């Protein structure tokens, strides 16, 4: 007991000494300038410094090019893995502006790559719709790269600037000429070995993400090249957008009806696409996106879609005497058996009233719930043009009615 008391007193004294040695005053408050914060805490901006964070750098630059496509100015994006594992992203958009940004007193392209929260995504003049890290993507990639070079084709000139670990190496300069109608941006960067645990890119990882992006951005052509030892190249171009995504996801399965159901709508600056088709499986596969960013945790956009689908199925069944008055309504789980829905590709601008929460994994807004409910009802009401005789959907008879659906569900449960 005495020994225990001795150690307790000793430890208390040690703690007091340590606390006395710790100073906490104004001098201990640090101010990180420029991109220092990104290099000091990279995980706060890209999630991690593992392979996942490494590939995220590519997505951020590509997302900027996709914003140009969503705005209607870009038709093609090329992504190249160079022999040294640097990445080059080229688009045929308008090109990052090269004129002087008045507030910063610097060329706009330099502002984009060296100042956090700078870009065309915060007001009404630049982009009505955008994805990515909302104004920090390009500067974060620059900060976490050993070096980065940007070239802009604009007004017959090729402008170039180089950065090393986020610092400007020389002022923006003209390095060549281009055709008067040529335009676009070329970004090449080498991830910093001081930051990342791994700096070797995986072709298949990039392929999956870029193919998904092409599905979500109809008519956009995305090419991925690997210039390392094993030369590879893949091109993704889908005129049908998320309709083709559903067809792709249903490969190897038997659709219950031939035509993929599709609807789109817009209200107060928010654009919504929904695409779906049932197959002969019992698995529900619903993929949701907001501004082209995957939301695996769902949100009220997914809740709105599910509720709208359940309501519409049951209204249709009652109206067409497929459900008797004394029969229970179909449950949402029954209806979504075998459903593949891609979509809910929802786009909201910076001032859209519907999107008030958007995390990397989910999205929430109750007004958005109403918008999805409205769109799903439009897509599945008589006259919408779906089904063998254009009666509007939804081939409910493919399930054989409510009892057949429930019996099928029970058979699955019994088999588990």
Secondary structure, DSSP 8 states (H G I E B T S, - for coil): -HHHHHHHHHHHHHHHHHHHH---SGGG-----TTHHHHHSTHHHHS-SSHHHHHHHHHHHHHHHHHHHHTT---EEEEEE-TTS-EEEEE-SS----SEETTTTEEHHHHHHHSTT-SSSSSSSS-SS--TTSS-HHHHHHHTEEEEEEEEEETTEEEEEEEETTEE-S--EEEEE--TT--EEEEEEEE-TTT-S-----HHHHHHHHHHHHHHSTT-EEEEEE-SSS-EEEEEE-TTTHHHHHHHHTTTS-BSSSS-EEEEEEETTEEEEEEEEEBSSS--EEEEEETTEE-TT-BHHHHHHHHHHHHHHHHHHHHTTSS-TTS----HHHHTTTEEEEEEEEEE-TT-SS--EE-SS-EE-HHHHHHHHHHHHHHTSTTS--STTS--STTGGGGTHHHHHHHHHHHHHHH-
